[in-house]
Amino acid sequence: MSDRDLPHGALLAVRRQSPVVADVPAAVGDALDALDLAGRVRPGDTVALTGGSRGIADAVPALRAVVDRVRSLGAEPFLVPAMGSHGGATAEGQRAVLAGYGMTADALGCEVRASMDTVDLGPSPLGLPVLTDRLAHEADHLLLVNRVKPHTMFRGPVESGIAKMLVIGLGKHRGAAAAHRAVVDHGWGAVLADLVPVLEARTRLLGGVALVEGHDDHTALVAPVRADHVLEDEAPLLERARGWMARLPVAEVDVLLVDRIGKDISGAGLDTDVVGRKHDPSPGGDAPVAADVRVRVVAVRGLSPGTHGNALGIGLADLCRQRVLDAADWAATRTNALTAGHPDAAKAPIALRTDGELLTTGLSLIGLRTPADARVLWIRDTLHLDRVWASRAVLDEAAGRADLEVAGPVGPLPLGPDGDLPDLLPLG
């Protein structure tokens, strides 16, 4: 198959609707009012805030608003990394991850303190170790700030958000590894139900500020999470997030070409709910969650700069460019995969030299459908799906849908003489 045999297509605009928070700092202030910070924080108190390892749209303005409020009460805020084993499971690595997301002392107006040391708070009712970040535990108060969204592996009434940050993120490497091992026997929901109440009771938790994002990477909702009702308050936020999340414009795809994967894009590098490759390791949880999405071949072109070489999720791809494997920090990737109990996510797929080879190889794996009739999507990543490149077969389906609009002329893929596409999908 030559490059001339590749399908033609065009940009496709996807119309979705979700709320937009116009003033994130003001919304954060309202959430803090609901947590009654003024009645609980005293002048001179220290307040540990949390920063995670995800690319959250308004993480910096939200955290800055919390810092300003805490300081207005005469207290002293500081930020700790709450990201389990990410950043190579080192304090400096985690500090670098935060800096990569703009969470620096200058941007936030408070000190950033990083340590991998934990405090053992004793066994849980299931007999599990309860570990938490030493610096956060030694503060007078703890306040969590995180995004609530579907988890890339686990499923349940609460998945990724405030509760996960409390258990996994602040558990650092040891706590995250212990919790993920327990999930294999007990399930995600049972582990959270076991550990969260212990941490609520044995830490100085003020509560949390939850950010829920819309389909196009903006903040759609800011909500308080009470210190003694973390699981109860977070569950309805997950349902909101699930309804607003970005999705592929069609459910059946022959070849999905992905410009970049990374920890700043998704916990699994690419969102498994989007591509339909989510498997829960919990007891009885191995069936795909997003069964309504069928992608035959996932082909990855690169790593995001914000992932700092962590290539977790590359094992979910079938094919990749050789440059992906060359750029990967395999030590960090292996540490993350083993801590999460997901070694398959760090396996290397078949690597090819050029994008032309990537596409022709992918199209050879889709069965009897001809390349001209293949359903091909080219996306920047699984977080940004408002504009994608779609082959003619997908465009034909789009013609009958009000939520899809062809946004450019139909033509060949823009392969250069070297056989490569532009590094990122041109959006117009």
N, C-alpha and C positions, 0 to 999 in steps of 0.2 A: 504494500500500500504506500503510495507516495503522498506528499503534502497536498497535491491537487485533489486527492480523493477525500480530504477532510470535509466535514459538513459546513455549509454556510449558515449564517445566523445574524443576529442583531442584538443590540442592547434592549433589555426588557425592564420597564419600570413597574414596581410592585407597589400598589396603593394599600396602605394599612392605616388603621386609626388606633391611637392610644392617647391618653391625657399627657399634657406637658406641664411640669412644674415651672412656672415662670420665674420664681424667686426662690432658689434652693436654700440660701442662708435663712430666709424668713421661715420657710417650711421646717427647717431644722430647729429654729427657735421655737416654733409651735410644739414640735415633738418634745423638746427639752422642758417646756412648760408643763406638758402632760406628765412628765416624770418627776416634777416638783424638785428640780435641782436646788432651787433657792432655799427650800426647807430642809435639805439634807446635806448640803456642802457648806462647810464653814471656812472662814478666812484662815489661810495657812495650811489647809488640807492639800494633799497631792492627789491627782486624778490621772490614772493610766487610761489612755485612749488606744484604740487598736487600728492598725493598718494592715490590710491584706495584700495578697499577691495577685490580684485580678485588675484588669483594666476597667475600673468603674468610672463612668462618665464624669460624675461630679464629686469624686472622692475628695479632692483637695478643697473646693469651696465648702463642702459639708463639714469636713474636719476643721477647717479654719473657723467656721461658725461655732463649732463646739468649743474650740480653744478660746475664742473670744468670750463666750458665755461663761466658761469656767473661770477665766481670769477676772471677769467682771464681778464674780462672787468673792474675790480675794484669794482664790485657790491657785495652785500651780499645776497645770496640765503637762503631760509628756506623752509621747507616742512610743508604743512598742510594736514590733512586728508580730502579727498573729497569723502565721502561715505554715504551721507544722514543720515539714522538712524542706520546704522550698528554699531557694537561694543556696543550694548545695549543703543545707543543714548546718550552716555556720552563721555566726552573728554578723560578720561583715558581709557575707553573701546576702543575708536578709536585709541588711541596711541598704545595700546596693539596689536590691529589688524595689524597695520603697522609693529610693531616690529616682529610679527609672520611671516611676509613676508620678513624679513631682512632689512626693511626700518628704520634703526636706525641712530642716529647722527654719530656714528663711521663709519658705512658702507657707508654713503652718503657723509660725510664730511661737513654736515651743520646741523643746529639746526632743531628739530622737534617741532612745536608749534601746540597745539590742543585746540580748543574751540568749543562749540556748539552755540556760539553767532552769530547772523546774523544781517545784515544791510538791511533795507527795501528800495529798490530803486524805489519804486512807482509802481502804477498799470501798467499792460501791456495793449495793445490795446483791448484785450478781457476782461479787468478788473481783471486780475489775479494778486496776489501779486508777486513781484519780489524780492526774498531774496537771499543773498549771504553771505558767510563766512566773518565775521568781520575782522579777521586777514589778510585774503587774500585781502580784499578790502582796507585795510589801507596801504598795501605795495605800492611801486611806480609802480610795474609791476606784472602781473599775467601770468604764463606760465603753460599750462596744459600738462600732460604726461599721456597717457592712451592707452589701447588696443581698437581697433575697431573690433566689432563682431556682429553677430545677437543677438537680445534681446531675453530673455527667455519668454517674454509675448507679447510685442508690435511688430508690423510690420510696415514698411514704408521705404522710401528712406534712412533714417538715423535711426539707432536703438540704439546700445550701443557703446559708445565711447567718443569722445571729447565733443560733444554737450550734451550728457546725463550727463557727469561729471560736465559741466558748470551749468546745470539747476538743476539736482537732487543731485549730489555729494556735490557741494559747497552750495546748498540750505540747507544743514544739515537736521535735523528732520522736522522742520516746512516747509521749502521750498519743501522738497521731498514729504511730505504728501499733501501739497496744489497742487503740480503739478500732482500727481497721481490721486487725486480727479477730477481734471479738465479733465483728459484723459477720464474718464467715459462719460462725456458729449460731449467733443470736438474731441477726438481721439488723439493718440500719435503724429502723424505728425503735426496736427494743433497746439498742445501745444508747440512743439519745434519751429515751425515757428513763434509763437507768442512771446515766451520768449527769444529765442536765440538772435534776433536782439536787444532787449532791453539790454541784458547783454553785447553784443558786444559794444553798444554805451555808457553804463553807468559804465563799469569797465575799468581798465587799462590793458586790455588783449593784450599780445604780440602775442598770437596764441597758437598752440599746436603741440606736437610731437606725432604722431599716430603710434602705433605698430600694425602690423597685423601678426597673427601667422599662421603657417602651420598646417597640420593634426596631427603632432606628437609633438606639444607643443614647437616648436622652432619659432624664429622670421623669418618671410618670407619677410617682407617689413617694412621699416621705412619711414614715409612721413611727410612733414610739413602740418599744417592746418593753413591757414591765419586767422588773428583776425577778419577781416570783411567779411570772406567767409567760416565760419565754416561749415554750412550745405552743401554748394556747394562742398567744398573740401572733406568732409567726405563721401558723397554718393558713389563715385566710389570705395572707400576703403572698404565699406561694401560689395560690390559685389565681390571684391577679397576675402575677408574673408569668404563669404558664399561658394565660390567655393573651398576653401582650407580646410574647417572645417572637423573635424573628424566625421565619420558616422559609424553606425552599418554595418557590412559586408552584411547583408541581410535585406530586408524590412519587412518580416513577422517573428515574434518571438512569441512563445507561453509563455515562461517564461524567463524573463531577470533578472538574479541574479547580483546585484550591490554591490561590496564590501563596497563602501563609497560614501556618498554625503557630500557636504559642500560648503560654500560660496567661498572658494578658488578654487573650481572646476567650479562652475557656479553660476550665480546670483540667480538661483532657486534651488540650491543644486545639481541638476542633469540637464543637458542641455535638455530643452524641445524640441528643434529642433531635437536632436538625438533620443529621445524616442517617438516622435510623440504626445506629450501631451501639446502642446502649444495652449493656448486660449487667444485671444486678447480681453480685456474688452472694447475696444473702440466701438463706435456705429457701429453696423453691423459687428463687428470683432470677433464673438464668435466661428466661425468655426475653426477646427484644421488647423494649418498652414502646418505642416509636414504630410499631409494626406497620403503620399506615404509610411509612416512608420506605421506599426501596431504591437504594443506590447500588448498582451492580459493581462499578469500579470507582474508587476514590483515588485520585492522583494529586499528590502534594508537590508544589513547586518550590516552597521556601519556608524559612522560619521568620517570625516577626522579630524586629529588633528588641522589643520589650520582653521577650522570653529568655534573654541572656543565655542562649544556647540550650535551654531545657527543651528537648524534643519530645517530651511525653505526648503520646497520642499518635506518633508516627506509625506505631504498630497497628493502628486502626485503618491505615491506608493500604491499598494494594500495590501502588506504584509511587515512586517519587523521583525527583531529580537527584543526581549524585551530590549536588551542592548541598542538599539538605543534610545528608549524612556527614559530609565534610565539615559543616558548620556546627554540628551538634556537640554539646558538652555531655559526653556519655556518662561521666561520673554523676553529674547532677541529674541526668535523666534516669539512670538506674536507681539512684537513691529515692527519687520521687515515686517511681513505679513500684519499688519494693515496699516503701512505707505505705502506699495506698493499697497494697495487696493486688496490684494489677500489672503483673510482669508483661503481659501481652502488649500493653500500651507502649513498651519500649523496644519491641522487636523491629528490626529493619525490614522494610518492604523491598521489592525489586527496584533497583535504582537504574535510571537511564540518563543519558548525557544531555539531551536537548528536549525542548517542549514538543517538537515534532515527533520525536521517538516516543515521548510520553503519551501523546494522543493516539498515534497509530497503534501502539501496543495496547492501550486501553480499549480501542475500538475492535481489536482482534479478540477480545474476551467477552463480547456481549451476545454471543450466539449468532443466530441466522439473520438478524436485522442488519441491513447494509449501512455503511457509514453515512450515506446520504439521508437515510431515514433515522439515524441514531438520535436519541434524546440526550443532548450534551448541554451541560451548564458550566459556565466559567464564573467563579465568584472570587471576591477578594479574600473573604474569610467567612466563618459561620456567624459572625456578629453583625456584619454589614451586608444585608440582603435586599436593600431597597432597589438596587440596580444590579442586574446580572446580565451576562451574555448568554443567549439561548439559541440553540440550533433551530432550523426550520420546523422540525417536528414539534418542538415545544411552542414555537410561535403560532403554529396552526391551532393548538389548544388555547393559546392566549386570546385568539380572535373572538372566542365566544365567552370571555369572562370580563366582567366590569372592573375587577380589581387588578387587571394586567393591561399594560399598554406598551406597544412597540415604540421604543424611544430613539431609534436610529435606523439608518439604511441597512438593508440586508446585504451581506457580503462575506468574503472569506475571513477566516481568522488572520489577524495581522502578524503572521510569522515573518521574521526577518530572514536575510540571506544566511544567517548562522543557524537557522532552524529554531530560533527562540522567539517567544512572545515578549511584550513589555513586562517589566518586573511586576507591575500591578495592572489589573484590569482597568483600561481607560473608561472613565464614567461619562464621557461626553466631549 
